[in-house]
């Protein structure tokens, strides 16, 4: 058993300020000298990067769709041994999860799995005494969720704040741990896929310092820590991972354009025996010595002039494939490997050219949600008919890829079940689907064994 003070920051709905509050709490606790271990509920990449900036520690995703329940507990305890407090940022509204699947993959479900108290963030914008009814409804909706306090965000004045505080505490009998005003200047900027990544914000450190000070001044930190310390020990049996391969090196694209990775997913590859080395498709002119390449998601559409003009690295990737070495790419990495990519203004740029298709950015979401993928052909990740669990989230569409070399037949998310996605041929596998390697252990093993096999040949 692991004793770990912890709490979950949940929201009544998206846009209520979960991330702002979470980052402020992390920054404030770190400033007070605490070792803070951050986590993020759901299939998110950007928030964990912001968490790292606030705490100096990698944030890990807790997702009940991508990984089994036992792995959720293992991820929590594995990375908290030397931490003094864990802060878990929720996803969407507290009870929002996988569509038509009840609480599955929701913040509420994760809070119950890790047995953590929940602090509910609720907006005070445009509301008075009715806020008490909102809070009571969220508390009563699922008695198994331990909502221990409330933080009111987006309040208009001190008088308004006192009205809301008294309504909640007098009529719902739950403590208001803090009240925050409208600090638009401290909000994290956003764009088409959500918040701006930490790697692209030059003033992030200053914002986090200011957020931390605001939280310290307006949130009862001592009371919050007392509530966090009452979380019961986590009962968990660590799942030991046996090393699978020896001296297999994976070159992982990681820069401003490609940074959508689940940290625990990368950790799992290392546990299986892989050595990860990183490179930048924007800046580097050569690939590191490696036996396989992973191109993750990100924002290639934002950096197309730099990516398309770096012919040396594009040719290096093509040469890598010509040598028979494996390349796995998802979402932004998939886009990068195509023949051309058109940005939101309709300007077209050349991609690497390994995938016989074109990519076009749209002005709205093209796909969003959890998916089950059925592999269409024997490939790097397994055999025809094998199943993969993942998530898709993109604004672009592809065209020109022959159906007989598609990677997956997809079920779930937005779109008709049975739709085809991606590309696979020989030693290349790519699609829009983001996968968590620990949640797809057979795929991880298949990929690494292919890398080792080709290296030995």
C-alpha positions in Angstrom: 0.0 0.0 0.0 1.1 3.5 -0.8 0.2 6.5 1.4 -0.1 9.6 -0.7 -1.9 12.9 0.0 -3.8 13.6 -3.2 -6.8 15.4 -4.7 -8.6 15.7 -8.0 -9.5 19.0 -9.6 -12.8 18.5 -11.4 -15.0 20.9 -13.2 -18.8 21.2 -13.7 -18.1 21.5 -17.5 -15.3 22.3 -20.0 -14.2 25.9 -19.9 -14.8 26.4 -16.2 -11.1 26.9 -15.5 -9.8 23.4 -14.4 -6.5 23.8 -16.0 -5.9 27.4 -14.7 -6.8 26.3 -11.2 -4.8 23.1 -11.4 -1.7 24.9 -12.7 -2.0 27.6 -10.0 -2.3 25.0 -7.3 0.7 23.1 -8.6 2.8 26.2 -8.8 1.7 27.4 -5.4 2.5 24.1 -3.7 5.9 23.9 -5.4 6.7 27.4 -4.3 5.9 26.4 -0.7 8.5 23.6 -1.0 6.3 20.6 -1.8 7.3 17.9 -4.3 4.2 17.8 -6.5 3.4 14.9 -8.8 0.9 15.9 -11.5 -1.5 13.7 -13.4 -4.1 14.3 -16.1 -7.4 12.4 -16.6 -8.0 11.5 -20.2 -6.2 11.4 -23.5 -4.5 14.8 -23.3 -1.0 15.8 -24.3 -1.0 19.6 -23.9 -2.0 19.8 -20.2 0.7 17.4 -19.1 3.3 19.6 -20.7 1.9 22.6 -18.8 2.0 20.4 -15.6 5.7 19.8 -16.2 6.4 23.5 -16.4 4.5 24.1 -13.2 6.0 21.2 -11.1 9.3 20.2 -12.8 8.0 16.6 -13.0 6.5 14.6 -15.8 2.7 14.4 -15.7 1.1 11.0 -16.5 -2.3 10.3 -18.0 -4.9 8.3 -16.1 -7.3 7.0 -18.7 -9.7 4.1 -18.1 -10.3 3.5 -21.7 -6.7 3.4 -22.9 -5.4 1.4 -19.9 -7.0 -1.2 -17.5 -8.0 -0.2 -14.0 -5.1 -2.0 -12.4 -2.7 0.0 -14.6 -4.3 3.3 -13.5 -3.4 2.5 -9.9 0.1 1.4 -11.0 0.7 4.6 -12.9 -0.4 6.6 -9.9 1.8 4.8 -7.4 4.8 4.2 -9.6 5.5 7.9 -10.1 4.6 9.2 -6.6 7.0 7.3 -4.3 9.1 10.4 -3.7 6.3 13.0 -4.0 4.6 14.8 -1.1 1.3 15.5 -2.8 -0.4 14.4 -6.1 -2.6 16.8 -8.0 -4.9 15.2 -10.6 -6.5 17.4 -13.2 -9.8 16.1 -14.5 -11.2 16.2 -18.0 -14.3 17.9 -19.4 -17.1 17.9 -16.8 -16.7 15.6 -13.9 -19.2 13.0 -15.1 -18.4 13.3 -18.8 -16.8 10.2 -20.2 -17.0 7.9 -23.3 -20.1 8.6 -25.2 -23.0 6.3 -24.3 -20.8 4.3 -21.8 -21.9 5.8 -18.5 -19.0 6.9 -16.3 -16.4 5.1 -18.4 -13.2 7.3 -18.8 -14.7 10.1 -16.7 -13.0 12.1 -14.0 -15.6 10.6 -11.6 -14.5 7.1 -12.5 -10.8 7.8 -12.1 -11.4 9.5 -8.7 -13.1 6.4 -7.4 -10.4 4.0 -8.8 -7.6 6.0 -7.1 -9.8 6.7 -4.0 -9.1 10.4 -4.1 -11.1 13.4 -2.7 -12.4 15.8 -5.3 -12.4 19.6 -5.4 -15.1 20.9 -7.7 -14.4 24.0 -9.8 -17.6 25.9 -10.5 -18.1 29.1 -12.4 -19.5 32.1 -10.6 -20.2 34.0 -13.8 -23.8 35.2 -14.1 -25.1 33.3 -11.1 -26.2 33.9 -7.5 -27.9 31.6 -5.0 -28.6 29.1 -7.8 -24.9 28.1 -7.5 -25.9 26.1 -4.4 -28.3 24.0 -6.4 -25.6 23.3 -9.0 -23.1 22.2 -6.4 -25.7 20.1 -4.6 -26.7 18.4 -7.9 -23.1 17.4 -8.6 -22.6 16.1 -5.1 -25.8 14.1 -5.1 -25.5 12.7 -8.6 -23.0 10.0 -7.6 -22.5 9.6 -3.8 -19.5 7.4 -4.6 -17.6 10.4 -5.7 -16.0 12.2 -2.7 -16.5 15.9 -3.4 -14.9 17.5 -0.3 -14.7 21.2 -1.4 -15.5 23.8 -4.0 -13.4 26.5 -5.7 -15.5 29.2 -7.3 -13.9 30.7 -10.4 -14.7 33.7 -12.6 -16.4 35.8 -9.8 -17.2 39.5 -10.6 -16.6 41.2 -7.2 -16.0 40.7 -3.5 -19.7 41.2 -2.8 -20.5 38.6 -5.4 -17.9 36.2 -4.0 -19.4 36.4 -0.5 -22.9 35.8 -1.8 -21.8 32.6 -3.6 -19.7 31.4 -0.7 -22.5 31.7 1.8 -25.0 30.1 -0.5 -22.8 27.0 -0.9 -21.6 26.7 2.7 -25.0 27.5 4.4 -27.2 25.5 2.1 -25.0 22.6 0.8 -22.7 22.3 3.8 -19.6 21.8 1.8 -16.6 24.1 2.3 -15.6 26.7 -0.3 -11.8 26.4 -0.4 -11.3 29.4 -2.5 -12.8 32.1 -4.7 -11.1 33.5 -7.8 -11.8 36.5 -9.8 -11.6 37.0 -13.6 -7.9 37.0 -14.4 -8.0 37.1 -18.2 -4.4 38.1 -18.4 -3.4 34.8 -16.7 -5.4 32.6 -19.0 -3.4 30.1 -21.1 -3.9 31.0 -24.8 -5.5 28.4 -27.1 -5.9 27.5 -30.8 -7.6 24.9 -32.9 -6.6 21.7 -30.9 -6.9 23.3 -27.5 -4.5 25.2 -25.3 -1.1 26.4 -26.5 1.7 23.9 -25.7 4.2 24.8 -23.1 7.0 24.6 -25.7 5.6 27.6 -27.5 4.9 30.0 -24.7 7.9 32.3 -23.9 6.1 33.9 -20.9 4.8 30.7 -19.4 7.1 30.8 -16.4 6.0 34.3 -15.5 2.3 33.3 -15.9 2.8 30.3 -13.6 4.5 32.5 -10.9 1.6 34.9 -11.0 -1.0 32.1 -11.0 0.7 30.6 -8.0 0.6 33.9 -6.1 -3.1 34.3 -7.0 -3.9 30.9 -5.7 -2.0 31.4 -2.4 -3.9 34.6 -1.8 -7.3 33.2 -2.6 -7.3 29.5 -1.7 -7.1 28.0 1.7 -4.0 25.8 1.0 -3.7 24.5 4.5 -7.3 23.2 4.5 -6.9 21.7 1.1 -3.8 19.8 2.2 -5.6 18.5 5.3 -8.3 17.1 3.0 -5.7 15.6 0.7 -3.9 13.9 3.6 -7.1 12.1 4.5 -7.1 10.1 1.2 -6.7 6.4 2.2 -3.7 4.4 1.2 -3.7 3.1 -2.4 -3.8 -0.7 -2.5 -1.9 -1.8 -5.5 0.2 -4.6 -6.8 2.8 -3.3 -9.2 2.8 -5.1 -12.6 6.5 -6.0 -13.3 7.4 -5.7 -17.0 10.0 -8.2 -18.3 12.6 -6.9 -20.7 11.7 -8.0 -24.2 14.5 -6.6 -26.5 18.2 -5.8 -26.1 20.0 -2.7 -27.5 17.1 -1.5 -29.6 17.2 2.2 -30.2 14.1 4.2 -31.2 14.4 7.7 -32.6 11.5 9.7 -31.4 10.5 13.0 -33.0 10.1 15.6 -30.3 10.0 19.3 -30.9 7.5 22.2 -31.3 5.7 20.3 -34.2 5.7 16.8 -32.7 5.2 16.5 -28.9 1.9 14.6 -28.4 3.1 11.6 -26.3 1.8 9.9 -23.2 4.8 9.9 -21.0 3.9 6.5 -19.4 3.5 5.1 -22.9 7.2 6.0 -23.7 8.2 4.7 -20.2 6.6 1.3 -21.2 8.8 1.0 -24.3 11.9 1.6 -22.1 10.7 -1.0 -19.6 10.5 -3.5 -22.5 14.2 -2.7 -23.3 14.1 0.1 -25.8 16.4 3.1 -25.6 14.8 6.3 -26.7 16.7 9.0 -28.4 15.1 12.3 -29.6 15.4 14.4 -32.7 13.7 17.4 -34.2 12.2 17.2 -37.8 12.3 21.0 -37.7 15.9 21.7 -36.7 18.0 18.5 -37.2 19.7 17.7 -40.5 20.4 14.0 -39.6 18.7 11.2 -37.8 20.3 9.7 -34.7 21.5 6.2 -35.0 18.4 4.1 -34.5 16.6 0.8 -35.3 13.1 2.3 -35.5 11.4 5.7 -35.7 8.4 7.0 -33.9 6.7 10.1 -35.2 4.0 11.3 -32.7 1.2 13.8 -33.1 1.4 17.5 -32.6 1.0 20.6 -34.8 2.9 20.0 -38.1 0.4 22.3 -39.8 1.7 25.3 -37.7 5.3 24.7 -38.8 4.9 23.6 -42.4 7.4 26.1 -43.9 10.2 24.8 -41.6 9.2 21.2 -41.9 8.8 21.1 -45.7 12.1 23.0 -46.3 14.2 20.7 -44.2 14.9 18.4 -47.1 17.9 16.7 -45.4 15.8 15.2 -42.5 13.0 14.3 -44.9 15.5 12.4 -47.1 17.0 10.8 -44.1 13.6 9.4 -43.1 13.1 8.1 -46.6 16.5 6.5 -46.6 15.7 4.9 -43.2 12.7 3.3 -44.7 14.6 2.2 -47.8 17.0 0.4 -45.5 14.0 -1.7 -44.3 13.9 -0.2 -40.8 10.5 0.3 -39.1 8.7 3.7 -38.9 5.5 4.2 -36.8 3.6 7.5 -37.0 0.4 8.7 -35.6 -1.8 11.8 -36.4 0.7 14.7 -37.0 3.4 12.2 -37.8 1.1 10.5 -40.3 0.4 13.9 -41.9 4.1 14.6 -42.2 4.8 11.4 -44.1 2.2 12.2 -46.8 3.0 13.6 -50.2 1.5 17.1 -49.5 -0.1 19.0 -46.6 -2.4 22.0 -47.2 -2.7 24.4 -44.3 -5.8 26.3 -43.1 -5.2 29.0 -45.7 -5.1 26.5 -48.5 -1.4 26.8 -49.1 0.2 23.4 -50.0 3.6 22.2 -48.8 5.5 19.0 -49.7 5.7 16.3 -47.0 8.1 13.4 -46.7 6.3 11.6 -49.5 6.3 8.1 -48.0 2.5 7.9 -48.0 0.7 8.1 -51.3 -1.9 10.7 -50.3 -2.6 14.4 -49.6 -3.6 16.1 -46.3 -5.9 19.1 -46.1 -6.6 21.1 -43.0 -10.2 22.0 -42.4 -11.7 24.8 -40.3 -13.5 22.5 -37.9 -13.0 19.1 -36.2 -12.9 16.1 -38.5 -12.7 13.5 -35.8 -12.8 13.2 -32.0 -13.2 10.4 -29.6 -12.1 6.9 -28.5 -11.9 4.3 -31.1 -11.4 0.5 -31.6 -9.2 -0.2 -34.5 -9.0 -3.5 -36.4 -5.7 -4.0 -38.2 -6.3 -4.5 -42.0 -3.1 -6.2 -43.0 -0.2 -7.9 -41.3 2.1 -5.1 -40.2 4.5 -3.7 -37.6 1.8 -3.7 -34.8 0.5 -7.2 -35.4 -1.5 -9.3 -37.7 -4.6 -8.7 -39.8 -7.7 -8.8 -37.5 -5.8 -7.7 -34.3 -7.5 -5.0 -32.3 -6.1 -1.7 -31.1 -7.6 0.8 -28.6 -6.9 4.4 -29.2 -8.1 8.0 -29.5 -8.4 10.4 -32.5 -8.5 14.2 -32.5 -7.8 16.1 -35.7 -8.9 18.9 -38.0 -7.4 17.5 -41.2 -8.5 14.9 -43.7 -6.6 12.7 -46.1 -7.3 11.7 -49.7 -5.6 9.5 -52.4 -4.6 6.6 -50.1 -5.7 3.3 -51.7 -8.1 1.4 -49.4 -6.2 -1.9 -49.7 -3.2 -0.4 -47.8 -5.3 1.2 -45.0 -4.0 0.7 -41.5 -7.3 0.3 -39.6 -11.0 -0.2 -39.8 -12.3 2.0 -37.1 -15.3 1.8 -34.7 -16.3 4.7 -32.4 -15.4 8.3 -32.3 -17.1 10.6 -34.8 -17.9 8.9 -38.0 -19.4 5.8 -39.5 -18.2 2.5 -38.0 -16.1 0.5 -40.4 -14.4 3.6 -41.9 -10.8 3.1 -43.1 -7.9 5.1 -41.7 -4.2 5.4 -42.2 -1.6 3.5 -44.3 0.6 0.4 -43.9 3.1 -1.1 -46.2 6.2 -3.2 -45.4 8.0 -1.5 -42.6 5.8 1.6 -42.3 2.6 2.0 -40.2 0.8 5.3 -39.7 -2.7 6.5 -39.0 -4.6 9.3 -37.2 -5.1 7.0 -34.1 -3.1 7.9 -31.0 -2.4 4.7 -29.0 -1.0 4.1 -25.5 1.6 1.4 -25.7 1.0 0.2 -22.2 -2.7 -0.2 -23.0 -1.8 -2.1 -26.2 1.0 -4.4 -25.0 0.8 -6.8 -27.9 1.3 -3.9 -30.4 4.2 -2.6 -28.4 5.9 -6.0 -28.3 5.2 -6.6 -32.0 6.8 -3.2 -33.0 9.9 -3.7 -30.8 10.4 -7.2 -32.0 10.2 -6.1 -35.6 12.9 -3.5 -34.8 15.1 -6.0 -33.2 14.6 -8.6 -36.0 15.5 -6.1 -38.7 18.5 -4.9 -36.8 19.8 -8.5 -36.4 19.3 -9.2 -40.0 
